Amino acid sequence: MRRWYFALFLAAVVTLLPGGSTWAEPDPVDPNAPRESVQLVIFHGEGCPHCARMLEFLDDLEQRVPELVVVRYEVWHDQANQIIFRDTLALLGEEPRAVPTVVVGDRVYVGYSDALTGRIEEVVSELTSGLTPVDGDDFVIDVPFVGSVDVGSRSMVGATVLIAFVDGVNPCSLWVLSMLMALVVHSGSRARVFAVGGLFLLVTSMLYGLYMLGAYSTLSVVGNATWIRVAVALVAGIFGVFHLKEYWTSKGPSVTISSTRKPGIFRRMRSLADPNRSLPATLGGTVVLAVGVSLLETPCTAGLPLLWTNLLSDRGVPAAGAAVLFMLYLLVFLIDELVIFGGVVITMRATKLQEQHGRLLQLVGGTLMVTLAAAMLTAPHLLETIPGTLVVFTLSGVACLLVILAEQVWNRLSESSRPAGPNGTGRLTPS
């Protein structure tokens, strides 16, 4: 029923506003339209290329769907329409972000992309059929103290969980945290371990969230043009290739924390582990360390959140739903670090991240970045459904296994090709 209330509200606003002839409505709402009609509102800007594409799509959709009524508002040059734009989105708990903005029922879609127009067409088709989109695409959840929130789709939730989890097991952040915990635990104070580790995770996660928010805001402003998707995919793919390079060799350009930086980080960590240092000074040093490490490890972690924020922007998820997905991403991102942190606090024992573990994490993260980038370039529709998302992640997992198996086979062939020593072991000297 909320959709009909919203449609009636818009009709009332258009009817009651004085000087109705000043409103840019190339195709005004037909007052004699049947009750079964579905009203779609687009706020656009004259001269905006993305708006022109969306208007062209809606013109075609309106011709193909007789029950659809499209109301158009130009907001770049018409101040009255800007007020309608603001008030309409306020009614839905949103704020004007960019054009084109499409409102259908109680859903808001910002920007233009093939994925977005596909979703709009599906929603219109289901609404004109008298159905509510509950087939697994659009997904509304109940958030405590907030109420029902549209988070886009189940596939978007699934992609958020999977990408955030892989992003969370990146070797840079795990190396820093494991080293920090291994040093601070020697202070023998569980309270100090809890304070230092907890503050470190809080600061780094906040800075990481700000980086993601900045990327999302930028992508929301520039729109969802094809070239944006291609550029993001290429950048993330390059990061992925660098991560894969780290799996085989540390020589050459790198996106991880360089070996020249690690001694300085290690010295700062040792100072935080000094039991004679006051707790306020220790906490202040922890903040400084967390900020510095966050800046140094940004290249190590930039690829996956960049892909995810582009995916979020491309789907046109409402602001409330985007906020929920951001919190979900950060929560899943921190799971592995919280497990390490909690284990150290409880047991007062810490294990450092070994080199072979770091190499494996580089392989997993790099393979996923390359796979997601390839999917965005060649088959972006795969990421719009749960089965398609699982296919992409499965391909990434299979690629990782193939690389590991190929490396094992290569190592065995290399060993078998070595000249045999006197003891027939293939070694020239005793082991």
N, C-alpha and C positions, 0 to 999 in steps of 0.2 A: 504493500500500500504506500510505502514511502515514495516510490517512484511516481505514483499518481499525484501525491501531495506536492512533490517537487515540480512536476509538469504544470499543475494548476497554479503554483506560485509564479513560475516564469510567465505563464499566460497572463496572470493578473498584473504583473509588473509591466509587461509590454502594453497592456490595454490601458492602464491607469496613468502611465507617464505622460505628462503634457508634451505637446509638440511632437506627436508620434511620427510625423513625417521626417524628423531629423534622425531617426534610428536607421542604421544600415541593415535592412532586412531585404535582400534581393528576392528571397522566397519567403514571405511572411507565413505565419501559421494560419491555416485555413480554419476559421471558427466553426465550420460545418464538418470538420473532419470527424470520422467515427470515433467512438470511445476506445475502440480496439487499437487505435494508432499509437505508435511509439514515437516520442519526441526526443530528438537529439539536438544538442546545442553545441555550436563551435564558436570559440572566440579566436579570431585570427587578426593578423596585421597585413595591411596592404603593402605589397612589395616583399613580403617574407616568402622565400622559395619553398620552405617546408609547409607553410600554410597553403600555398598554391597547390601543392601536391595533395594535401589532405582534403582541400575543397574539391579538387577534381575527383578524388576517390569517393567523397560523400555524394557528389552529384550523380555519379554512376550508381552508387548504392541506393540512393533515393529513387532512381528510375527503376531499379531492379526489384525494390521492395515497396509495393504500393502502400503498405501500412506505416511506413516511416515518414516522419515529418522532420526536416532539418531546419533549424533556426540559426541564422548566421549573424554574428556581431563582430564588426571591425573595431578594434580597440586601440590601435596606434594613433589614429587621428580623430577619434570621437570620444570626448571626455565623458559623455553620458553613458556610452557603452562600457567605458572603463569602470564606472560605478556598478553597472550590472555585473560585470566580470568579477569585481571584488565581492559584491554581496552574494552572488550565486555560489562562489566557492566557500565563502564564510558559512553559508547555510549547510554546507557539507563538511565543515571543519577543515577546510583547506585554505591556502593562500595562493594568489596568482604568482606563478613562477616564470612561465614563458608561453609563447604561442608557437604552434597552435595548441589550444586546450579544448578537448572534447569532453562533454558531459552527457552521459546517457544513463538514465535511471539515477542511481546514486553512486555511479562510478565516474572517475575522472581519469582521463588519459592525456598526457602531455607529450608533445613532440610528434615526429613522424618517422615511421619505419614500417617495413613489411610485416614484422611481427605484431606491431601495434594495430595496424589496419585489419590484420587477420583476427585479432581478438575483438575489435569493435564489431566486425561483421558477424562473428559468432554470437556476441551478446545481443545484437539487434535481431538476429535470426531466432534466437531462443525467446527473446521478449515478445516478438511478433507471433510466436507460436504459443504464447501464454505460459511459458515456462520460466523458471528462475534458474540461472546458470549454476547448477550444483553437480556437474558431471565430472568434477575433478580439475577443471581449468581454473576458474575463479574460486578463491578460497577465503572464506571469512572465519576468523577465530574470535573467541571471547577472551579479552585481556582483563585481568582483575583491575578494578578501579577505573577502567577505561571504557569497557564495553566491547561491542563487535567492531573488529578491525579487518579491513580488506587487505590481505598481504599479497595480492596478485594471483597466485596459483600454488597448487601443491608442488608443482615442479620447481617453482621459485624457492619454496621452503626447502625442498630436497637438495637443490643445487647449493643453497646457502649453507646447509649443514655439511655437505660433502666438501665444498671448497674451503670452508672455514676450518674443518678438521685437518685437511692436508696442509693448509696454510699454517696452522698452529704447530705442526711438527717440523718446522723449518730448523735447520741446524744452527743458524746464527743465534736465535733467541734461546734455544735449548742449551747451547754451549755456554752462553753467558750465565744463565740461571743455574745450571749444574755447577759451574765453577764457583759462582758466588755462594751457593749453599754449602759446597764442600769446604770453603774457607771459613765462613761465618759459624758453621757448626762446631768448629774447634774452640770457639769461645766458651762452649759448655753451657750457654744460657739459652734456654728455649724461648724466653721472651724476646731476646735480641734476634734470634733466628726468625721468629714470627714477624717482628717489627720490620726488619730489613727486607726479608723476602716479600712480605705483603705489600710494603710501600713500593718496592721495585716493580712488582707486577701491576700495581695500581697506576703508577706513572707511565709505564711503557704502554699499557693498554689504552690509557687516555690519549696519549700521543698518537698511537696507531689509529684510534677511532677518529681523531682530528684529521689525519692524513686521508682516511677513507671518505670522511665527510667532505673534505676539500675536493677530492676526485669526483665524488657524486655531484656536488654542486656545480662543478665546472662542466661536467657532461650534461647536466640538466639545462644549463644555460646555452651551450653551443648547439643543443638539439640532438636528434637521433638520425642524422643523415648517414648514408651508406659509407661515406668516406671516414666518418668518425669511428664507426664500427671496425672498418678495415685498419685504420691507424692504431686503434687500441689493440686489436688482435696482433698486429705486427710488432708493436712494442712489447707486449706480453710474451709473444713468441720468441723474441730476441732474448728477453730475460730467461725464458725456459731453456734456450740453447746454451746460455752461459752456465746455468745450473747443471745441465747435462755434461758440459765440459769439465766442471768440477768433479764429476764422478770418476773421470779417467785421469785428469791431471790438474794440478793447482798452478801450473805455469800459464803465463799470459794474462790477459785481462780477466778480472774476477768481479763477481757481484757479492762476494762474502766479505766478512771482516778480514782485512789484510793481516798477514803475519807481523807486519811492522807495527800495527796498532795494538796487537794483543798484549805485549809486555806492559804497556801503559795501563790498559784496562785491568790487567792482573795486579799491578801495584795498587791501584785504587781499591780493588776488592780486598787486598790484604789489609789495607788501612781500616776498612769497615769491620774486619774481623778482630781488630785489637780490642780485647776486653777492658783495657784501661781507658779507652776513649769514651767520652760521655755519650749518652744515648741521643741527645739533641744533635750533637755534632755528627754522630753516625747516621742519623736520619737525613740530615742535610747533605752529607756526602752521598747517601743513597740516591737522593733526588738528582744530584749532579751526574752521578754515574748513569742513572736510568735515561736522562735526557741525552747524554753523549752517546750511549749505546744505541738508542733509538735512531739517532741521526746516522750513525755509522752503518746500521743494519738495514736501512731503508731500501737500498738496492737489492738486498737479499730477499726482501719480503714484498716488493712492490708489484710483481706480476699478477699474482692471484687476486688481491683486492682490486686491482685495476680492472681485471676481467669481470669481477663480480659487480662492481659499481656500474660498469657499462651495461651489464645484463639487467641490473635493477632499473637503471634509467631508461633502457630500451623498452622495458615492460610497462612503463607508465604507472608504477605502483603508487597509490595515494600516499600523502605525507605520513599519516599515522601508521600505515602498513610498512612504509620504508623504515620508520623509526623502530618498529618491532623487529624487522629483519636485521637492522643494524645491531640491536641488542643481542639477537640470537647469534649473529655472526661472531661477535666479540666473546660471548659466553662459550661457544663451541671452540673458538680459537684458543681460549685459555684453559680448556679442559686438561690437556696434557701437562701444561705448566702447573696447574693447580694440583694435579696428582703428584708431581715431583715435589712441589712445595709442601703439600700436606704430609707426604711420606717422610720428608726430612724433619718437619716439626714434631711428628709423632715418634719417630724412631731415633732422632738425633744422629742419623747416619746419612751420608750423601754419596752418590756415585757420579763420577765425571762422565761426560759424553765422550765415547771413544771415537777414534778417527773413522773406523769402518762403519759405525752407526751414522756418522755425519755424511759419509759418501752415499749411503743408502737413502738417506733423507733427501740429498741433492737429486738423486735419480728419480725418486717418487715425485717431488715437487716440480722438477724440470719437465718430466714426461707429461704431467697433468697440464702444465702451462702450455706446452706445445700442442697437446691434444685439444684443449679448449680453444686455443687460438685458431687451429685448423678448422674446428667445427664452426666457429664464428665466421670464418672466411668462406667456407664451402657449403655448410648446411646449418645455418643459424636456427632453422625450425626444430632441429633436434633438441635444443635446450628449452623448448616451450612445453614439453610434455615429460612426465615422469619416466616412461619407457625410453624416450630419446635421451634424457639426461643419464640414465643408467647405462645406456649403450656407450655414451662418450666416456664415462668413468671406467666402464669395463674394458674398453679399448686401451685406455691409459694403463690399467693394471696389467693387461696382457702384454703390452709393450715393455713394461718394467720387467716382467718375468722373462721375456725373450732376451732382453739385454743381459740379465743375470745369467741365464743359461748359456748364452753365447760366450760370455766372458769365461765361464767355467770350462766350456769346451775348448776355448782358445788356450787357456792356461794348461790344460791337460795335454793338448797337442804340442804346445811349446816345451813342456817337460819331457814328453816322449821323444822329441826331436833332438834333445841334447845328447852329446856323446856320452856313452856309459863309462863310469869310472871303474877302477880295479875291482870294487866290490859289487859291481853290477847294479848299482842303485841309480845310475844316471848322474851321479855327482863325482867330481874329480877329487874332492876332499871329504873326509868323514864329517857327518852332520853333528 
